[in-house]
């Protein structure tokens, strides 16, 4: 029998029994759609977290005061007392490091802002000019902090969008004098509203020069030093240089912790990637179930069409022809189901993206390809047994059943 | 040369503990172009004989020569090829594929044999005309009358132009009048040289054949040709 005739024969046989064909196609498509949608969710979560984490800056190396407690008890720890604080001078010293592109010291605390009789609790970040650029903050109006001596900051401030609207309403805020704690500061910039995200919410933030913040909080320590490496490749070098400089400045003690954004990102990426894989595995079980259903349907088809198989044999069809006809029918059921499931899954992922625009629910390519291949191969695999059974039927007995 | 030569054919079935001899020591020659009716009571072995002649069943012993070729030793697929090219079947219950149209049913043997589509279309159109089914080409079997269905089945049996047609109770599901038509059709084919073997219960139909075989308990009880030869001899 010609291939085209085999395919046409199988197609007609499948469409000849619409209910059972629809059901098995449906089962297969639900299996494939499940894989596509679930991996879209898993991978979407990964992209979302990684995206959010990337948005705090690029090629970041973050310095924290204090040694994070790995390595258990160390006799040196017993002798040395509390770790040395990070200071503005420490930060300034890091500018020497060749792999460092720019950096910003960060002192954080809470204070009160007042203007025109209105009073509000706020978060204050004390830093330098590059802070806004390193953290990828966008300005709505005005300019970043002035480029000046880090120890002698001018009395200026940048305010978040929410503070602006609450304190000033529709009136212009730029250039106004506000009171933060016991200092009078001039507003030189307004941050763009960002909404909720990982890390700092800038809508309720006031950024002031680091020396101003330190005098507000009456301390000379830093919360963090944000270092931006020259490039992605320079991150490890920047990390080592930062550590070396600080160790030297702290009398040979490594009493700071340096984390790289890259390492944290890689961890999240790996974790959520594994989650996606696990979810895909669970969804693949439904594909196997669909494959078994296709087998069941084909076995029923063989029983239903026993008379027809007998006839085909009487008309001179060799076993191979009958096997091929039933196998192509099974392949058709599963491939149509797989295709439908693919469309269904992409539609579902699209619907999720429409409903939650911040959530990038795109199914990963590997999952889509694996789902389609699994669907086709289970369909074929589970089609072999019914096809063999059909081909081995005794023509005399088969002809008696009609 | 005889078209069919059966020598010492045995066919046994195991039914529970007992062995039934469906065919026992059967010897039979049928020449090309003959018109043979096989008759006998139920269980006499006439259906088994027909299945055997159609290569749907194998004998336990003995040899079957079709056109001088021993076909008992062929593999199943080789037998399928012989069925495809040399034998046409007509069944009591028509055995049409319900989802295919009349034309597609007629074309089925050619499709299985892998003939070119153009050749198939041409032959089917000719067959539809010959069998008076021109206006029924696109009808499904359930839209056809019993007589039309059997004509489709006969068209299908002859479409590969086999030298041998085996008919199992071809009028069994038809009323008297349409049955006559179908038999006329089969006899017309026979008159053109096709060997026709009909299994029937109907003595009237059996009497129309030029040669009658009567089976009983798996043996040939009566062969009109042999008795005629005896009478002449």
Interface residues (C-beta under 8 A of the other chain):
Chain A: X1 X2 X5 X9 X12 X13 X15 X16 X307 X308 X310 X311 X312 X313 X314 X315 X316 X317 X318 X319 X320 X321 X395 X396 X399 X402
Chain B: X51 X54 X56 X57 X76 X77 X80 X81 X82 X83 X84 X85 X89 X91 X93 X95 X97 X98 X99 X100 X108 X109 X111 X112 X113 X114 X156 X160
